[in-house]
C-alpha cells in the first residue's frame, strides 16, 4: 500500500516542530500542516467523499495549498490542481472533465478574482457538489462566495487514519496546458509521484543543517509540486511560499531566509539577473542548488548565472505526463550546460521518428520516455492516450538530440518548428544566437504565415536597458550570423513578452 501523503506524515512524525512552511511572518511546523490536513480529510469523509473521488483545488502558493492537497490524498481521493489564471468557463470545463465532486477555491484578491470565477465555474458544473472557500483573510469563517473552510473544519477531529491506496491508484490529475485543442488531464499514480519525489531528493545534495526551498513555481503545476513541495517535505526542509514571482522580492527572500534550493524556469533566472545588474541588488550566497526546467535555458543566462552566483544551474527535463522529472544533469556526472542531462534512475529515453521507429545516433528525433514516471493515461480519453503511448513508451512532442555520452538536448517543441521555403528552422537555435548580441536581453522567435515561403521568421526582442539598436541593424547582424534561410526577416521590440503562469513564453500569442 502506498499513499503520497507519507512525504508529509513521515516528516511530521520525525520533526514535528521543524518549520514546514514560511509565508510572510508565519512559520508553520510540520505537525500543524499534518493536523489541518487530517481535519480536511475528516471533512471530505463527512461529506461522502473517499477513495477514487476527484477533488479540485484552485489556490496560489499559500499555506492552504498543502493543507488541502495532503488532506485530499489522506482521504484516498484524487487531487485536481487548477491553474489560478483560469476563467469561469475554463474552471467549469475542468470540473466537468475530471468528474470533480468538490472544489476548494481561494477567495482571491482585487487583481485575481479567483473566488468569483471559481463560484461561477462551480455553478456551471452540475456534477460538482461541494464548494469550499479558502478566505483571503486568515481564519475568516465567512465569505460572500460560500462556505469558508474554517467554518467547515470546526469540530473536525485532528486525527485521521490515512486511507490505504494502491500504488497505481490515481493521486493527482494534472491538466496539460492544451496548446492543441482542449486541456487533457494526465492521471498520475501515487507510485508515479512518490518515486519522482524520492529520486529528486536523492539527486539533489542536501545541505548540512537543513534545507530551505523557495517555492515560487506554482504548486498547481507538476514542477513546483514534485520538485519543490513534495521533495522539500520529504526531506523535512522549510518551504518558503511566494504567490507571485517578482525578481527583486525573490532575491530578498533568498537573502532573509537563507534559501539553499531554488527551482525556476529560465525566464525567472533571466529576470533575477537583469534586476541584479540593473539595480545592484545584493547577490544571495546561501544558494547551494539551482534547478531549471520547463523550457531550455539560453546558454547566455547559464553563463551569467554561474559568474554572478558562483554556482551553475542544473537543467532537467520533463512534462506533466512524466510526474514530471525524466532527465537531469545529475550530481556525480559532469554537468553539460545547454543539455538536459541523462535519464534519471529507472527511466529510459530514446529518439523516434513520426512512425515510432527508433532514430539511432545523435538525431534529431522526437523524445520518447519509458519508466516508473509515465502517467496512467489521459483521464477519460483513451484515443488521446493511444496517440502518445505505445508499449509503455510515451512520445513527448519535443524534438531532441543525444550526444556520444548519452546527454540529451532539447532542440524545440515539434509544433514550434518553422518550415520556411521547405527548410526546417528551430526557433530556439535562433533565440540562442540573438541573445549573444549585447543589445538583446530576451528573444522569442516564431513563424508567421507567408504566401510564397509558407512561413516567415519573426523575432520578438526585449532590448537591454539603454540600448538603442534598430530593427534594421539587428536584422543585418542576424544575416551575418545565421544561414540565409534562418535569419529573422522581421524584428519587433517589446517591453515584455506574454508568459504562462509558470513563466513559459506564450508563442501562440505572438504568432
ChimeraX attribute file (.defattr): number of C-alpha atoms within 10 A of each C-alpha:
attribute: neighborCount
match mode: 1-to-1
recipient: residues
	/A:1	11
	/A:2	16
	/A:3	26
	/A:4	24
	/A:5	26
	/A:6	18
	/A:7	21
	/A:8	25
	/A:9	23
	/A:10	17
	/A:11	21
	/A:12	24
	/A:13	12
	/A:14	12
	/A:15	15
	/A:16	18
	/A:17	14
	/A:18	18
	/A:19	22
	/A:20	30
	/A:21	26
	/A:22	22
	/A:23	15
	/A:24	10
	/A:25	6
	/A:26	11
	/A:27	15
	/A:28	18
	/A:29	18
	/A:30	26
	/A:31	21
	/A:32	18
	/A:33	24
	/A:34	28
	/A:35	19
	/A:36	22
	/A:37	29
	/A:38	27
	/A:39	23
	/A:40	29
	/A:41	34
	/A:42	27
	/A:43	22
	/A:44	23
	/A:45	16
	/A:46	11
	/A:47	13
	/A:48	10
	/A:49	21
	/A:50	21
	/A:51	18
	/A:52	16
	/A:53	19
	/A:54	25
	/A:55	29
	/A:56	28
	/A:57	25
	/A:58	25
	/A:59	27
	/A:60	25
	/A:61	21
	/A:62	21
	/A:63	18
	/A:64	20
	/A:65	22
	/A:66	23
	/A:67	20
	/A:68	26
	/A:69	27
	/A:70	27
	/A:71	28
	/A:72	33
	/A:73	31
	/A:74	30
	/A:75	29
	/A:76	29
	/A:77	27
	/A:78	28
	/A:79	26
	/A:80	29
	/A:81	25
	/A:82	24
	/A:83	23
	/A:84	23
	/A:85	17
	/A:86	16
	/A:87	17
	/A:88	20
	/A:89	15
	/A:90	18
	/A:91	26
	/A:92	22
	/A:93	18
	/A:94	24
	/A:95	25
	/A:96	18
	/A:97	16
	/A:98	24
	/A:99	20
	/A:100	23
	/A:101	21
	/A:102	23
	/A:103	27
	/A:104	25
	/A:105	30
	/A:106	27
	/A:107	26
	/A:108	21
	/A:109	12
	/A:110	6
	/A:111	6
	/A:112	13
	/A:113	15
	/A:114	23
	/A:115	27
	/A:116	19
	/A:117	24
	/A:118	29
	/A:119	21
	/A:120	17
	/A:121	24
	/A:122	26
	/A:123	15
	/A:124	17
	/A:125	20
	/A:126	13
	/A:127	15
	/A:128	22
	/A:129	13
	/A:130	17
	/A:131	21
	/A:132	23
	/A:133	28
	/A:134	31
	/A:135	25
	/A:136	14
	/A:137	10
	/A:138	8
	/A:139	12
	/A:140	14
	/A:141	17
	/A:142	16
	/A:143	17
	/A:144	11
	/A:145	19
	/A:146	16
	/A:147	18
	/A:148	23
	/A:149	25
	/A:150	18
	/A:151	14
	/A:152	16
	/A:153	18
	/A:154	11
	/A:155	11
	/A:156	16
	/A:157	15
	/A:158	16
	/A:159	14
	/A:160	18
	/A:161	10
	/A:162	18
	/A:163	18
	/A:164	14
	/A:165	22
	/A:166	15
	/A:167	17
	/A:168	17
	/A:169	22
	/A:170	29
	/A:171	30
	/A:172	28
	/A:173	28
	/A:174	27
	/A:175	25
	/A:176	18
	/A:177	15
	/A:178	10
	/A:179	11
	/A:180	9
	/A:181	7
	/A:182	13
	/A:183	17
	/A:184	23
	/A:185	25
	/A:186	27
	/A:187	28
	/A:188	28
	/A:189	28
	/A:190	24
	/A:191	22
	/A:192	27
	/A:193	28
	/A:194	25
	/A:195	19
	/A:196	25
	/A:197	28
	/A:198	17
	/A:199	16
	/A:200	22
	/A:201	20
	/A:202	14
	/A:203	16
	/A:204	18
	/A:205	14
	/A:206	17
	/A:207	14
	/A:208	6
	/A:209	7
	/A:210	12
	/A:211	21
	/A:212	27
	/A:213	29
	/A:214	27
	/A:215	30
	/A:216	25
	/A:217	29
	/A:218	26
	/A:219	28
	/A:220	24
	/A:221	21
	/A:222	27
	/A:223	26
	/A:224	22
	/A:225	22
	/A:226	24
	/A:227	28
	/A:228	29
	/A:229	28
	/A:230	27
	/A:231	25
	/A:232	26
	/A:233	28
	/A:234	21
	/A:235	19
	/A:236	24
	/A:237	26
	/A:238	26
	/A:239	26
	/A:240	28
	/A:241	23
	/A:242	21
	/A:243	16
	/A:244	15
	/A:245	18
	/A:246	15
	/A:247	18
	/A:248	18
	/A:249	13
	/A:250	19
	/A:251	19
	/A:252	16
	/A:253	18
	/A:254	23
	/A:255	17
	/A:256	10
	/A:257	16
	/A:258	17
	/A:259	24
	/A:260	22
	/A:261	25
	/A:262	23
	/A:263	24
	/A:264	25
	/A:265	21
	/A:266	23
	/A:267	22
	/A:268	21
	/A:269	23
	/A:270	20
	/A:271	17
	/A:272	20
	/A:273	23
	/A:274	19
	/A:275	16
	/A:276	16
	/A:277	11
	/A:278	11
	/A:279	10
	/A:280	10
	/A:281	14
	/A:282	12
	/A:283	17
	/A:284	18
	/A:285	14
	/A:286	16
	/A:287	21
	/A:288	18
	/A:289	19
	/A:290	19
	/A:291	20
	/A:292	24
	/A:293	22
	/A:294	20
	/A:295	22
	/A:296	21
	/A:297	24
	/A:298	22
	/A:299	16
	/A:300	16
	/A:301	23
	/A:302	21
	/A:303	13
	/A:304	16
	/A:305	19
	/A:306	12
	/A:307	11
	/A:308	14
	/A:309	17
	/A:310	13
	/A:311	15
	/A:312	19
	/A:313	27
	/A:314	25
	/A:315	28
	/A:316	26
	/A:317	26
	/A:318	21
	/A:319	19
	/A:320	22
	/A:321	27
	/A:322	25
	/A:323	30
	/A:324	28
	/A:325	27
	/A:326	28
	/A:327	23
	/A:328	26
	/A:329	25
	/A:330	22
	/A:331	12
	/A:332	7
	/A:333	9
	/A:334	9
	/A:335	19
	/A:336	15
	/A:337	18
	/A:338	18
	/A:339	26
	/A:340	29
	/A:341	26
	/A:342	24
	/A:343	24
	/A:344	22
	/A:345	16
	/A:346	12
	/A:347	16
	/A:348	16
	/A:349	21
	/A:350	22
	/A:351	25
	/A:352	20
	/A:353	16
	/A:354	10
	/A:355	6
	/A:356	14
	/A:357	10
	/A:358	16
	/A:359	16
	/A:360	12
	/A:361	13
	/A:362	16
	/A:363	18
	/A:364	18
	/A:365	25
	/A:366	25
	/A:367	26
	/A:368	25
	/A:369	22
	/A:370	22
	/A:371	19
	/A:372	19
	/A:373	27
	/A:374	27
	/A:375	29
	/A:376	19
	/A:377	22
	/A:378	23
	/A:379	21
	/A:380	15
	/A:381	13
	/A:382	10
	/A:383	10
	/A:384	13
	/A:385	18
	/A:386	12
	/A:387	10
	/A:388	17
	/A:389	19
	/A:390	13
	/A:391	6
	/A:392	15
	/A:393	18
	/A:394	23
	/A:395	23
	/A:396	18
	/A:397	16
	/A:398	17
	/A:399	24
	/A:400	24
	/A:401	21
	/A:402	24
	/A:403	12
	/A:404	8
	/A:405	8
	/A:406	15
	/A:407	19
	/A:408	28
	/A:409	24
	/A:410	21
	/A:411	20
	/A:412	20
	/A:413	17
	/A:414	15
	/A:415	11
	/A:416	18
	/A:417	17
	/A:418	22
	/A:419	17
	/A:420	20
	/A:421	13
	/A:422	11
	/A:423	11
	/A:424	12
	/A:425	20
	/A:426	21
	/A:427	24
	/A:428	23
	/A:429	15
	/A:430	22
	/A:431	20
	/A:432	18
	/A:433	18
	/A:434	27
	/A:435	21
	/A:436	15
	/A:437	15
	/A:438	11
	/A:439	19
	/A:440	20
	/A:441	20
	/A:442	23
	/A:443	25
	/A:444	21
	/A:445	25
	/A:446	24
	/A:447	24
	/A:448	15
	/A:449	12
	/A:450	12
	/A:451	7
	/A:452	9
	/A:453	13
	/A:454	14
	/A:455	17
	/A:456	22
	/A:457	24
	/A:458	20
	/A:459	24
	/A:460	22
	/A:461	25
	/A:462	19
	/A:463	21
	/A:464	17
	/A:465	11
	/A:466	7
	/A:467	11
	/A:468	9
	/A:469	14
	/A:470	13
	/A:471	16
	/A:472	12
	/A:473	11
	/A:474	20
	/A:475	18
	/A:476	14
	/A:477	14
	/A:478	20
	/A:479	16
	/A:480	11
	/A:481	14
	/A:482	15
	/A:483	9
	/A:484	10
	/A:485	16
	/A:486	22
	/A:487	23
	/A:488	24
	/A:489	17
	/A:490	16
	/A:491	19
	/A:492	12
	/A:493	16
	/A:494	12
	/A:495	9
	/A:496	11
	/A:497	18
	/A:498	13
	/A:499	13
	/A:500	11
	/A:501	15
	/A:502	21
	/A:503	18
	/A:504	16
	/A:505	18
	/A:506	14
	/A:507	17
	/A:508	11
	/A:509	9
	/A:510	16
	/A:511	11
